[in-house]
Amino acid sequence: MQYDLIIRNGTVIDGSGMARFRADIGVAGGRIAAIGRLRESAREVIDAEGHVVAPGIIDGHTHMDAQVFWDALGTSSCWHGVTSVVMGNCGFSLAPCGERDKHLVMRNLERAEDIAREAMEAGIKWSWETFAQYLDAVERAPKGINYAAYMGHSALRTYVMGERAFSEEATEADIEAMKREVRDAIRAGAIGFTTSRSSTHETADRRPVASRLASWEEVRQLVGEMGELNAGVFEIAGEQTGADPERTRDYLGRLKALALETGVPVTFGQFAHRRYPDDWRQYVGLADETAQAGGRMFIQVHSRPVNGVNSFQTTMPFDSLPMWREIRKLQLEEQKAALRNPETRRKLVEIARERRRSAEPKNGQLFAMGPDFQWWWVADKPLPPYRSVAEIAAELNQDPVDVIIDLALKTDLKQLFFQTVANENQDHVLEMMRHPRCVVTFSDSGAHVSQLMDSSLQSHVLSYWVREKQALRLEEAIRMLTFVPASHWGLGERGLLRKGWAADIMIFDPDKITPDLPELVYDLPAGARRLRQKATGIMATIVNGEVVLRNNQHTGALPGRLLRGPLAA
Ligand SMILES: [Zn+2]
C-alpha cells in the first residue's frame, strides 16, 4: 500500500481511554489507512519518536462564525492541537440574515461577544441569506481546521422579526416562520440550535440581545422542531438565577422538561463560583436526573479558572472612573507620562481605592466586578501558581493599584493581569472535568477577543492536570478532549484513531506541551486588536490527512472542512 503520510515510532493514545501503545500510523486519502508496524513508504514521513500521537482535539464551544472568513487557519485554537470546532454558540450566528440587515446581526454580536464591528465589516464578504447558504459559504472558504455550525436564536429572531426582535414577544406567525427556518437549517446541516437568556449578553447600546426577548414557550417550540426531526443539539447560555432557590428550581425544571419532552440533547456551560461555591452541583445533578428520566443533557466545563485578561493596552477595571476615563483615552505614550507624574498617580490610586470601598458586584455581572486583588494575578508565566496583586501589595506595603502601575510601567504597559471571574476552586474544576456528564470544552474562541483567552484550555489540561498535577492519566485526558466531545456533538468518524476514520491527528511531546502566555496583537481586519495565544511542544497538527502545522508553523495546507449535521452529512 502506498500511503500519503506515515507517522512512525510514535506512542499512540487513541482517544478511547485505552492504554498507550507503540505503533506507526499510515494515512491515505485523508483517512487513517493502517495502525501497526508499517514497512511501506509514503510521500511524507514524520518521525514521532518520543512523542504522543493522538486524535485532534475537538472544541464544542467557540464563536468562530465571523473569524472563519478572515482567518483561514482557525487561530488560536489550532495552536493547541484543536482540529475541529463547533461555532454558533449562545444564540449568535451570522445566519439567517441577508446583507442588507447585517448590521442587526452585528448588533447582537459586537458587544456580547466582543468582536469589533469594523473587523466584521472589513473581514466578511456577505454572500448568504439563509442558514443553508451560510453553510455553503463556510464550505467554500479556505480552512485549516474543521467547522460545525449551530444556528443562533438571536440571528433567527432578527431575521424573522426585524427591529421588533429587540423589543417584542414573537407572534404565532413569527414562531411558525422561525420553526420553518430551524427545520431548513437542520436539514441543510446545522448541528443544532442555540440561544442565550444570559443577562451578560447585551447589544452595544446595552439592550438585551434579541434571543433574550423570547418567551420560554418560543424556545420550547423551536427546540421541539429539532425533536420532530430527531436531529440537532440545543445549547443555551442560561438564565442567571443567582442564589434564589425558587428561580433556580423553576429554571432547572424547565430545562429538564425540555429535554424530556423534545428528546433533543440539551447542553450548556457551567462554572463554579466563589460566591456560590456549590451551585454547580445542582446543574450536574440535573443532567443525571434528566438522564434517569429518559432525556439527554451534557454540561460543558472549563479546565481552569476563568480569567478576564486586563492590561493598560486593552481594558482595566478602573477605566470608567473619573480621571481614569480621561487618561485612558490618551495615546499609550501619554498615558505612560501621566502615570509617571507623582501627583496624577496619587489621585488615580485614590480614586480607585474609593471605588473599591463602594463597589459591590451585582449578580451575574462577571465583567463589571470591581477588582478583588486577591483574585488578580500577575500573568508572568504560562501555568499557575501566580502571585496575586494583593499578596505583592502586602509584601511591599503598597496600595494594590500602585503595584499594578509599577508593573505596567516596567513593561512598557504590556504587563497582563488575570482577573479570575469563575472556577476559583481547582478541586471543583477537577471534579467537574471528571464527571461523566461533563465535557471539557468552552474556549469561546473567536469571541471576547480582547478580554478572555481560553483557546489554551485543552493544552492546559495536558500540561497542568496531566504533567504538573498528575491528577489525570494522559489517556483519560485525551479521551476527555477528543472522543467525548466528538460523541456528544455527533461528529462521525472523528475523535478516535481508527482505521477508516478521518485522519485528524495531533503529535506532541507530553513533557513539553505548554500554552504560551497570551499576547496582544492588532491582526484582525481593519487592524482591530485581539489576544492571541500559542503553545509549545506540539510537533504536528494534521487535519484530514494533511499536515497543517509543523511545530505550530503553518505549512500552507488548508484541508479543513465543513462538518454538516446528521441530516445532511
Ligand atoms: Zn459562548
Residues whose N, C-alpha, C, O or C-beta is under 5 A from the ligand:
A	BS01	ZN	N89 C90
